[in-house]
Amino acid sequence: MEIEIIKPGYKIETEINGQAILKRLEMYGRLSHKSEDRANEGSAPIFIKKILEWGHESILEHENITVRFICDRGVTHELVRHRLAAYTQESTRYCNYGHKIQFIEPIFFKKESEEYSLWLKGAQEAAKNYENLLQKGATPEEARSLLPNSLKTEIVMTTNLREWRHVLKMRTAIAAHPQIREIMIPLLLEFKKLIPIIFDDFVVDSNTNTAQILKSL
């Protein structure tokens, strides 16, 4: 049985045009006061910034983004706790890993450490036992019962911009699990580049690999 140790990651599946998103959000927001005629070429960023300052984030719910995460199963258990999202996940019931199993490299163990050696030994033993069960006639859904949280999986998550702000607030905080911060901090930084204003109030601390929201933009 071959095993492969890989790093986690993500892919933004939605094609994002940040300026276009702001313009659409501005028009949705101006509907309540019928002030669409006041929109102009440079008004969207100013309007959306004011909306966020006032706490009127419901307007952000009109725009969705889909992200594919490549991570361990333990991380997916944290992701799916966020209710206002759609999820599709790789199924260990039906996927047969009889030829190669991928495990996510733990961020908290150094490769030269005894802890990493113990972790790697456990992953190798789990893979070997999984293969043995399959050879003895067990189905993939039966054999999966001994696979660890470190098993690599993929999950696609779709939710709106308001919920992405909530997810990133929770999962980049210092209290968040280091493995979910490992993928959420880079995602936050990419969102900050791709979509103006919406995530500008998040400040990332590269020393601790955490983020927090400032009280004002």
N, C-alpha and C positions, 0 to 999 in steps of 0.2 A: 504493500500500500504506500503510495507516494503522498507526502504531505507538503504543503507550501505555506510559508509564513508571509503574509502580505500586510501592508499598511492600509488603514481605513481611508476613505475618501468620499467624494460626492460629485454629482454632475447635475447642473441646472438644466432641466429638460425644456423649460419654457424659453422661447426666444424673447429676450427682454430689450425693450426700447424705453429707457428711463424717462426721457423727455415726453414721449407719447403717453406714458402712464400718468405723469403729472397733469398733462393737459386734459386727459379723460377724467381724472379725479376732480380737477377744478370744475369741470362742467357738471359732474354729479353733485358736487358740493354747492354750486351756485343755484341749483334747481330749487332748493328750499326757499330762497328769497327772490327767485326769478331775476337773478342778476347776471344771466349769461352774457348779456350785451356788454358787460364791463370786462370780459376776458379779452386779453390782447397777447401779443407775442411773448412778453416777458412776465405776465401776471401769474402763471401757474405756480412757480416755485414760491412766490411771496404768499399766495393764497393758501397753499398746502402747509407752509410753515406756520401760518396763523392758525389753521385748523388744528394742527398738532399742539400748539401752545394752549389752545382753548380746551383741549381734551376731546374734541369731536372726532374720535378715531373710527367711528362707524362707517365713514365714507371710504376708508381704506378696504373695507370688506368687499368692494366691487371688483377688486383686482386679485387674481389668483396666480400663484407660481408653483410649479411642480419641480421637485428635487429628488434625484435618486441617490440614496445613501448606500455605500459599501462599508459595512461595519460588522461588529460581532453581535450575536443574538441578544446579549445583555443590553446593548445600546438600543436595539429596536424595542425592547420592553419599556424603555423610558420614553421613546418617541411616541408610541401609540397611546400613552396616557393623555396626550393632548387631544381633546375631544373634537374640536372644530376642524377636522381634516379628513381627507380620504387617503386610505392606505392600500397598497398592494405589496405583498411580501413573498419572497422566495419560500416555497413550501418544503420543509424537510420531510413531510409525509410522503411526497411524491418524487422528490429529487433523490437519485441514487448516486451516492458519492463513492462507489465501489472502486474507482480507478485513482482518484485523487481527492483529497480533502484539503481545503484551504482554511487556515486559521488566521485571525487578526493578531498582529503583534501587539502585545500589551505595552502601553506607553510608560507604565510605572515601573517596569523592570529593565535594568541595563543588561545588554546582551552578555556581558562578561560576568554577571552576578550569579550567585548560587540560586537566587529566586527564579531567574530566567531559566536556568538549567532544569529546575524542578518543574516549572511550567511547561517547558518544551517536552520533557519526558512524559508528563501527563497527557499532552496533546498527541504524542506519538503512540502512547499506550491506548488512548481512546480510539485512534484511527485503526490500530491493529485489531482491537476487539470488535469494532464496527465491521471491519472486513470479515472477521471470523464468523460473526453472526449471519452476515449475508450468505457466506459460503455454506452455512448449516441450514439455510432455507428461510431465515428471517426476512421479513419485508423491510423496505426502507423505513416505514413508519414505526416498525418495532425496533429496529436497530438504532434509530436516532435517539432512543431514550438514554443512551450513555454518552452522547456527544456533549461537550462542554459549552459554556457561554461563549467561549472564544471562537466557536465555529463562525466562519465568514458567511454572511448573508447579504442580500440586497433588499431594500425596501424603497418604494416610491411613495412620496408624500406630496399631496396637493392641498394647499390652504391659502387663505387670503392674506393680504399684507398686514392687516391688524393682528391676525393670529401669528404670523411670522414674527412680528415684533414681540409678542408675548413669549413665543417659543424661544427666541434668541435671548430675551431677557432672563428667562429661567435657566437655560442650558449653557449660558456663557458665564454665569455668576460664579463666584468663588466656591459656593456650596455645591455646584454641579459636579457630577462624576467626571474625572479627568478624561475618560475615553470619549464622552459625548462633547466635552469642550474641545477635544482634539479636532473634531470635524466641524463644530459649530462656529468656532472663532474664524477659520478661513472662509466659511460661508458668509458670515456677517461682513467680513472685510470685502468680499466680492459684491455683496448686495450694496454696500456703501458706495462702491465704485460705479455700479450699474444703474442704481436708482437714486437720483438726487433727493435730498431733504428727508425722505422717509426714515432713514437710519442714521441721520447725521448726529442725533443726540446720544448715540452709543459711543463710548470711549473704550478703546481696547488697551489693556496693559500687557505689553509683550513680555514683561518680566515674569508675570504670574500666569500668563495665557488665560486671562479672564477679561470680562467686559462689564460695564455698567452704564446706566442711562443717566445723563445729566438732568438736573431739574428743569433747565430751560435750554432751548436750542441756541 
